[in-house]
Amino acid sequence: MKQSKEWLSFGEQLDKLIARGCIVRDRDAAIAALKRVNYYRFTAYLLPFREREADAYKKGITFERVYAIYEFDRKMRSILFLAIEEIEIFLRTQFSYYHAEKYTPLGYLNPKNFHGNCRHNTFIERFEREVERNHSLLFVKHHKENYSGNFPLWVAVELFSFSALSRFYSDLTTSDQKALSKILYPEMSLSNTVLASWLRCLTDLRNTCAHYGRLYYRTFPAMPKTPHIKVGGNDVFESPLGSRLFGMICVLQYLYPKPHAWQSEVLEPIAALLDRYEAHIDFKHIGFPLNWEAQLRNHLTYL
């Protein structure tokens, strides 16, 4: 077993791609691209084009097309991350408001205010680590110096990651989960199990975007539950959302706290990006159906 792969210069990295069948039209431009983008990161975008039986790429694939897919992916992450920010801040606000009103501002410290199977100790330990990691922030100093280090929930949530928000919801009592789902998204009659599933999926999407992970040709680890929503007596979706990018964007739309602004703030930038890179991407690789725009434009018009 080798201890490590060999170091390669940028030119040698490109030669390796060429040896595997990747066509390079402009060598200097390709090397310049590899200087900006780690070779290992770049080759992940070649995964859809690998031959199954050989260490080679499919005939006709070009470096320029793969780099265009990389650029599409990078720009898509930026659009989605801004949308996720809206949802994350909305959830912080609503979760803390509901829980603090019902259980007092420090009620989140009491394990009795969550369901019996939750790992409350782990939740508190993670929160305390976040307090320590962010000890230099002014609001953390303020509460340590003036309130004995007690953080009311509406302050504490400012240190919650999206993952922590998702776990917080999942750890609530079933009755609180159901109550919150009705408060947050009353038009959808959304079940607590579906909302918990969607928060789990958006955690993965958010982390992928935040850490510059690949969206293209990615199967996300969690499959979003399909909601049972009726509009005019008809189901909005009759098939699973899927675990490719399109399914995650559908979830994003459902949870977006400003449905009136979804089209202008999110859908139109996505549509423009897809139009710009249509010649380079394969819609199947991101799970987009033929009627993707109609689905993302129309299925929440009743909100």
N, C-alpha and C positions, 0 to 999 in steps of 0.2 A: 504494500500500500504506500502510495506517495504521500509525503508529508504536506506538500503544497503544490499548486500549479506554478508553472514557470512564469516569471515576469516577462512581459512583452512590451516593446516600444509601441507607440501609436501606429507606426507604419506596419509593424508585425501583426498588430491586432487586425488591421484592415486586410492584410494578406491572408490571415486565417479565415476571415469572412469570405474572401474571394475564393479561397481553396475549397470552401464548402458550397460554392455555387452562387454566392451573392454577387450580383452585377453592380459594378461601380462605374458611374459615368464620369465623375469628376473626383479624381483621387485627392487633390488638395482640399476640396470642400469637405470630403468625407473625413479626412484626418482632422480638419478643423472641428468637425462635429464631434468626433471621438475625444477631442481635447476638452470639450464642454460637457460631454455626457459619458459617464463611466461605461466602459465596454460591457461590463456585466449587466448593467441596467439596460443598455441598448439591446443586447442580444435577447432579453426577455420579450422584446417586441417582435422577434423573429420566430417565437414559438409556434404561431399558427402556420408557419411556412416550412416547418421541418418535415423532411421525408421520414416516414415511420420506420422504414427498414434500414436506413443509412444515416450516417452523421453528415447530412447534407441538406441543402434547402431546395425547395421546389423550383422547377425551371421557370426562369423569367423574373424572379423576385429581385428587386433592385434596392440598393442602399438608400436611394433617395425616397422610395416609397415608404420604407420602414421608418426613416427619419420623419417623414410627414405624419405617420401614425403616432410617433412619439410626440410631435408637436400638438396634434389633435388631443392626445391624452392629457398633456400638460395644461392646455387651455380649458379642457372640460373640468379638470380638478378645481381650477380657480372659480369657475361658475358655480359648481356644486358646493364648494366650501362656503361661499357667501350665503347660499340658501340654508345650509346647515346651521350657520351662525344664528340666523333668525329663529330657527326652531330651538336651538340650544338655550338661548337667552329667554325665549318664551317659556320653555319648560322649567327653567330655574325659577322664574317669577311665579308661575302657577303652582308648582309643587310646594314651594316654601310658603306661599300665601295660604294654601289649603291646610297644610299640615300644622303650621304655627297657629292658625286660628283655632283648629280643633284640639291640638295637644299642647299648646303654649309654645313660646319661642324656643325653648330648650327641650321640647318634647321628643325631638329626634334622638336625644341621648338615652332615652328609656326604651329598652328592648320590648317592653310590653305593648308599645304602640306600633309594633310590626307583627307580621305573622310568625307563628311559632317556629317554623323551620328556617328562618333567615339566619344568616351568620352576622349578627349585629356586632359582635366583638371585632370581626374583620373589618367591617364598615368603619367603626370608630378608629381602629388602628390606622387605616388608610387615610382617614381624614386628619388625624393627628400628624401623620407624616407630611401631608400637604401643608399643614400649618407651620411645621418646622421648616420645610423647604422654602416657604414663602415668608419667613419671619421678618424680612426687611420691608415688606409692603406696609404702607402707612396704615391701612385699615386693620391689618393683623397686629401691628404694634399698638394701635389705639385700643383694641379690645383686650390685649394682654395687660396693658398698663392701667386701664380704667374699669375693666369688667372681669378681672381675675381670669382672663383667658376664656371666658364664656362667649361663644359666638351664637347669636340668634340665627335661626335657620336661614332667614333671608340674607344674612351675611355669609354664613357657612357655604351656601350653594355657589358663591363666587369662587370657591376653591374646588368645586366639583368638576370633574371631567364629564364628557358625555357618557362614558362608560359608567361612572358613578351615578349619574342621573338615571340611567337605565336600570341599574341594580337597585337604586332607591325605590323606583316604582315597583319593580318585581318583588321587593321585600315588604311592601305595604300589605295590610290585610286585604283580603279579597273585596270586602265591602268598600274600602277606601279606593282600591284600584277602579272598581266599577263607578264610584262616584266621580272620580277624577276624569275618567274617560268621557263621561257625559258632560262634565263641565268644560273640558278642553275642546271637544269636537261634537257638540250636541246635534248637529245636522246629520251625522253619520250613524248614530246609534251604535257606536263602535264598542265592541266587546273588549274587556280587559285583557283577554289572552291575545287578541290581535294586536292591540296597542303595545303590549309587552314584546311581542315578536318584532314589531316594526322598530321599536327603540333599540332592540338588539341589532337589527340590520343596519340602522343608521349609525350605530357605534362603529361597526366595521367600515362603513362607507366614510365616515368622518375620519377615522384613523388612517385609512388608505390615502385620503386627500391630504391630511395634515403632514404625513410622512412621505409624500411624493411617490406613493405606490402606484402600481399600474392598474388602470381601470379596464383597458382594452384586453379582450380575450381573458377576462378574469371571471372565475366562478366564485362567488362570495360564499363563506362558510355556512351562513344561515339563510334558509329559504323563508321569505316573508309569508306569513299566513294570508290567505285570500279573504278579504272582508266580505261579509254578507250584507250588502247595502242595496236597498231598492229605491229607485227613482221612477215615479210614475208606474209602480208595479213591476218594474224590470230590474234585474240585477245589473249593477254597473260593470262587474267583471264576471265572466262565465268560465274563466280558465285561470290557473295559477299565475302569479305575477312573475315567477322565475327568479333564479339566483344570479342572473347576469346583470349588467349595468341598468338595463331598462327597468327591471323589477325594482331596483333601488331608487330610481328616479320617480317611479310611480309612488313609492312610499313617501318620498320626499314631498311630492305634490300633496298627498293626503294630509301630511302633518304641517305643511307650510301655514304659518299663522296669519298670513295676509292673502287669502285666496283671490281677492280682487286684483292683487298685484302680481300674481303668479305668472301670468302670460308675459307682461312687460319686463319683469325682473329676472325671470328664469327661463321660461319657454322660448322666448324670442332669441336670447343669446345662444341657447342650445341649438335651435333651428338654424341660426346663421352659421354656427360652427360646423354643423353637419353638412350644410350646403357647401361650405368652403372646402371641406375635406372629403366630400362624397366620392371623388374619383380614387381615393387612396384606401378608404376603410371598407370593411365588409360589415354590413349591418347585423349579420348573424353573429359576428364575434362580440357584439355588445348587447345581443338579445332584443334588438329593435324589430318589431313586426312591420309589415307593410303599412299598416294604418297607425303607426306610432304617433304621428302628430295629432290625429283626430282623438286618440285616447288621451294624450296629455293636454289637449286643448279643451276637450268637451266633457270629460267624465265628472268634473266637479263644478259645472256651471250652475248647479242648483245652490251652491253655497253663497 
